[in-house]
């Protein structure tokens, strides 16, 4: 049952990268647009590299600890992204 709930949540929150690029395009000026897209690409690359490594490191303390740490990181990311202005 938990896998179905998690897939449902993933489905309704999917497409974050596309939405991020659309928002960045809408709120940035023409002069800063390429810079903002560069930042988005860089953060995606850093996240793809560090996310699995950090998850593997935190897993040694237990699956629950890694899951809660991930939830905390995502909450911080959500709060941070809602306060950014370009």
Order of alpha helices (4+ residues) and beta strands (2+ residues): alpha-alpha-alpha-alpha
